[in-house]
């Protein structure tokens, strides 16, 4: 499939300041995406609030806006630039959240801007904990016991079934902000209040604890023809209970048996299709019980993630560059790798 000709100008959303959850890895990805789109002859407009990034250097985008990444300011930029498409998947959680907000408020429709890389339904399915849980149950995958709550009272009720210790995961927050482990009712009440405050949709998932389980991530890419490739498996040296952003990670994974790896591979492809990420890279995270081998799905990011930069460097496969080209209509069999000169 040749690249799309109905798109002339693309708006990219960067990830903003370098903090956990949206680190300099996204600058690496964003720079790759800018170069790839310019190479293909597209006009690129970029918003990023961090002037210290490489992607905000004048030679990368045609127009660079160093402004706070908020839906209101991105709307103003859309009104000025009139892009045909918005690529939100290279700006970490910030990019996704702003894109969802602009789509929900009708801004994208008003200006005729298409979301490319990941559709709104896919982003919601992956990011909304309840929708993700239902999607995983549809394809028969195991998840930790969990319940979504919207108040402290609901949390107190849910914990009776799940038990302590429990993991709290607020929906749509950066780097797991507001999440954590609770060991008693007092901690639960305090952290649930904080998590509900930070979650844009006022939703927190209470989940059975997987502390001490082995943690793995797979970097997956898919194109419009439903070709799917696994770029590489990544193992967190630290077990579950330590945030991925704080953990030492190794690529390729070291302690998976071949049978376990094939299982995670098949699960990742099934998840990619169920969530409906049409094009580009995604990151799927699993926990494996060290003794009985039980595999549970933790989460899926329908975007380029921190781990994508590690996977790119470890394998020589430029994930963000290829994700950007897939978003504009190419398929995996049409994009040769710069290093190997072969297609995936």
URRA-V482381 format. One record per residue. N is the residue number from 1. RES is the residue in three letters. PSI is psi in whole degrees, -180 to 180 (* if undefined). OMEGA is omega in degrees with one decimal (NA if undefined). Layout:
BEGIN
n={N;N}
res={RES;RES}
psi={PSI;PSI}
omega={OMEGA;OMEGA}
END
This chain:
BEGIN
n={1;2;3;4;5;6;7;8;9;10;11;12;13;14;15;16;17;18;19;20;21;22;23;24;25;26;27;28;29;30;31;32;33;34;35;36;37;38;39;40;41;42;43;44;45;46;47;48;49;50;51;52;53;54;55;56;57;58;59;60;61;62;63;64;65;66;67;68;69;70;71;72;73;74;75;76;77;78;79;80;81;82;83;84;85;86;87;88;89;90;91;92;93;94;95;96;97;98;99;100;101;102;103;104;105;106;107;108;109;110;111;112;113;114;115;116;117;118;119;120;121;122;123;124;125;126;127;128;129;130;131;132;133;134;135;136;137;138;139;140;141;142;143;144;145;146;147;148;149;150;151;152;153;154;155;156;157;158;159;160;161;162;163;164;165;166;167;168;169;170;171;172;173;174;175;176;177;178;179;180;181;182;183;184;185;186;187;188;189;190;191;192;193;194;195;196;197;198;199;200;201;202;203;204;205;206;207;208;209;210;211;212;213;214;215;216;217;218;219;220;221;222;223;224;225;226;227;228;229;230;231;232;233;234;235;236;237;238;239;240;241;242;243;244;245;246;247;248;249;250;251;252;253;254;255;256;257;258;259;260;261;262;263;264;265;266;267;268;269;270;271;272;273;274;275;276;277;278;279;280;281;282;283;284;285;286;287;288;289;290;291;292;293;294;295;296;297;298;299;300;301;302;303;304;305;306;307;308;309;310;311;312;313;314;315;316;317;318;319;320;321;322;323;324;325;326;327;328;329;330;331;332;333;334;335;336;337;338;339;340;341;342;343;344}
res={UNK;UNK;UNK;UNK;UNK;UNK;UNK;UNK;UNK;UNK;UNK;UNK;UNK;UNK;UNK;UNK;UNK;UNK;UNK;UNK;UNK;UNK;UNK;UNK;UNK;UNK;UNK;UNK;UNK;UNK;UNK;UNK;UNK;UNK;UNK;UNK;UNK;UNK;UNK;UNK;UNK;UNK;UNK;UNK;UNK;UNK;UNK;UNK;UNK;UNK;UNK;UNK;UNK;UNK;UNK;UNK;UNK;UNK;UNK;UNK;UNK;UNK;UNK;UNK;UNK;UNK;UNK;UNK;UNK;UNK;UNK;UNK;UNK;UNK;UNK;UNK;UNK;UNK;UNK;UNK;UNK;UNK;UNK;UNK;UNK;UNK;UNK;UNK;UNK;UNK;UNK;UNK;UNK;UNK;UNK;UNK;UNK;UNK;UNK;UNK;UNK;UNK;UNK;UNK;UNK;UNK;UNK;UNK;UNK;UNK;UNK;UNK;UNK;UNK;UNK;UNK;UNK;UNK;UNK;UNK;UNK;UNK;UNK;UNK;UNK;UNK;UNK;UNK;UNK;UNK;UNK;UNK;UNK;UNK;UNK;UNK;UNK;UNK;UNK;UNK;UNK;UNK;UNK;UNK;UNK;UNK;UNK;UNK;UNK;UNK;UNK;UNK;UNK;UNK;UNK;UNK;UNK;UNK;UNK;UNK;UNK;UNK;UNK;UNK;UNK;UNK;UNK;UNK;UNK;UNK;UNK;UNK;UNK;UNK;UNK;UNK;UNK;UNK;UNK;UNK;UNK;UNK;UNK;UNK;UNK;UNK;UNK;UNK;UNK;UNK;UNK;UNK;UNK;UNK;UNK;UNK;UNK;UNK;UNK;UNK;UNK;UNK;UNK;UNK;UNK;UNK;UNK;UNK;UNK;UNK;UNK;UNK;UNK;UNK;UNK;UNK;UNK;UNK;UNK;UNK;UNK;UNK;UNK;UNK;UNK;UNK;UNK;UNK;UNK;UNK;UNK;UNK;UNK;UNK;UNK;UNK;UNK;UNK;UNK;UNK;UNK;UNK;UNK;UNK;UNK;UNK;UNK;UNK;UNK;UNK;UNK;UNK;UNK;UNK;UNK;UNK;UNK;UNK;UNK;UNK;UNK;UNK;UNK;UNK;UNK;UNK;UNK;UNK;UNK;UNK;UNK;UNK;UNK;UNK;UNK;UNK;UNK;UNK;UNK;UNK;UNK;UNK;UNK;UNK;UNK;UNK;UNK;UNK;UNK;UNK;UNK;UNK;UNK;UNK;UNK;UNK;UNK;UNK;UNK;UNK;UNK;UNK;UNK;UNK;UNK;UNK;UNK;UNK;UNK;UNK;UNK;UNK;UNK;UNK;UNK;UNK;UNK;UNK;UNK;UNK;UNK;UNK;UNK;UNK;UNK;UNK;UNK;UNK;UNK;UNK;UNK;UNK;UNK;UNK;UNK;UNK;UNK;UNK;UNK;UNK;UNK;UNK;UNK;UNK}
psi={126;168;156;140;-6;-6;129;-39;136;134;128;140;122;-176;-1;-145;158;100;171;137;-22;65;-172;-14;-31;-24;-41;-45;-45;-39;-45;-45;-44;-49;-43;-42;-38;-40;-36;3;10;150;136;125;142;137;129;131;0;104;-11;1;158;-35;-18;2;141;-28;-9;-57;161;-34;127;127;116;89;159;138;86;154;-37;-45;-36;-35;-42;-40;-39;-41;-36;-48;-27;58;157;-28;158;125;103;0;6;6;29;-155;-33;-50;-44;-46;-42;-41;-43;-44;-44;-36;-45;-34;-3;4;-45;-41;-43;-40;5;39;130;137;125;159;-49;131;160;-45;-41;-43;-46;-42;-36;-33;-32;117;-38;-44;-37;-43;-46;-39;-42;-38;-35;-36;14;26;150;140;160;150;133;165;136;136;154;5;167;-38;-44;-36;-42;-34;-44;-34;-23;-35;-39;-39;161;157;156;155;136;131;96;145;144;41;158;132;32;19;135;-9;-180;-171;136;141;-12;173;-39;-48;-38;-50;-44;-48;-31;-43;-44;-43;-42;-35;-40;-27;126;-26;13;49;133;136;127;128;149;147;136;24;131;-11;158;145;131;154;143;133;121;143;144;148;179;-19;8;24;135;133;146;119;-50;153;141;137;134;120;-39;145;178;143;-19;126;139;-38;-22;-5;152;130;147;135;134;170;146;-33;20;136;163;-39;-44;-42;-44;-36;-47;-36;-49;-41;-43;-43;-42;-40;-45;-44;-40;-43;-32;30;110;-45;151;-170;148;162;121;131;137;155;139;126;128;-21;-50;-5;9;133;128;149;130;-60;174;131;117;51;173;134;-179;-43;-23;-36;-43;-46;-39;-47;-40;-30;-16;14;112;86;-51;-39;-48;-36;-41;-40;-36;-36;-24;19;-12;163;163;-31;2;-3;102;147;137;-32;-53;-17;15;160;161;*}
omega={178.3;178.2;-179.2;179.6;-179.9;179.0;179.2;-176.9;-176.8;175.6;176.1;175.1;177.3;-174.0;176.3;-172.5;-178.9;176.1;179.6;-179.0;179.5;-169.6;-176.0;175.5;-179.1;174.6;177.8;-179.3;-177.6;178.6;177.4;-177.5;178.2;-178.0;-177.3;-177.9;178.2;177.3;-176.7;174.7;178.4;170.3;-176.4;171.4;-174.6;169.1;175.7;-175.5;-176.3;-177.5;-177.9;-178.3;178.4;-176.3;178.0;174.0;-173.2;-174.6;-174.7;-179.7;176.2;180.0;-179.3;178.0;176.5;-173.8;174.4;-177.5;177.8;179.4;-177.3;-178.7;178.3;176.9;179.2;180.0;177.0;-180.0;-179.7;-171.2;-176.7;178.7;175.7;-174.8;177.6;177.1;-173.5;-166.9;178.6;-178.9;178.3;-178.2;179.4;-178.6;-179.4;-177.3;-179.7;179.9;179.6;-179.6;-179.5;179.1;-178.2;-176.9;177.1;-178.2;-177.5;179.7;-177.9;-177.5;177.5;-178.6;-179.3;173.3;176.4;-177.8;174.6;179.2;-178.0;-178.3;-179.0;-179.7;-179.0;-178.5;-178.9;-172.1;178.7;-172.4;-178.1;179.2;179.4;179.3;179.6;-179.8;-179.6;177.8;177.6;-177.1;171.4;179.5;-176.3;177.0;172.9;175.2;-176.1;176.7;175.4;178.3;-177.9;178.5;179.4;-179.0;179.0;-179.9;179.9;179.2;-176.1;-174.4;178.3;-178.7;-173.6;178.6;177.4;-13.0;179.3;179.6;175.5;179.6;175.6;-179.8;174.4;175.0;-177.2;172.8;177.8;-178.4;178.9;179.8;177.6;-177.3;177.1;-175.6;-179.7;-175.6;-177.9;179.1;-179.5;-177.6;-176.7;-175.2;177.7;179.7;-179.5;-179.2;179.0;179.1;-175.9;-177.3;-179.6;179.6;175.9;-178.3;175.2;176.7;172.9;-169.1;176.3;-176.3;175.8;-176.3;178.2;177.3;176.2;-176.1;-179.3;174.5;174.1;175.5;-172.7;175.3;-179.4;176.7;-175.5;178.2;-179.4;166.9;179.2;175.0;173.7;-178.1;173.2;173.9;-179.1;178.4;172.7;-179.7;176.1;-178.8;173.9;-177.4;175.3;-176.1;-179.2;-179.2;179.2;-170.7;171.5;179.4;-176.1;175.1;-4.2;179.9;-172.9;-168.9;177.3;170.9;-179.5;-179.0;179.0;-178.9;-179.9;178.8;179.8;179.1;179.9;179.4;-177.3;-179.0;178.9;-179.9;179.9;-178.3;-178.2;179.1;174.3;174.6;-174.2;-173.8;170.8;-173.7;172.0;-176.9;-177.9;-175.8;-178.4;169.3;179.6;179.7;-173.8;-177.5;-175.6;175.3;178.3;-178.7;173.3;177.2;177.5;179.0;178.0;176.3;-177.9;-173.7;170.3;-176.2;175.0;-175.4;-178.7;-179.8;178.2;-178.9;179.0;-178.1;-175.6;-174.2;-175.4;179.9;-173.7;-172.0;-175.2;179.9;-177.1;176.9;179.8;-179.6;177.4;-177.8;-179.2;168.8;178.2;174.3;-173.1;-178.5;-179.4;-174.1;178.7;175.9;-179.2;-174.4;-175.0;-175.7;178.5;176.5;-178.7;NA}
END
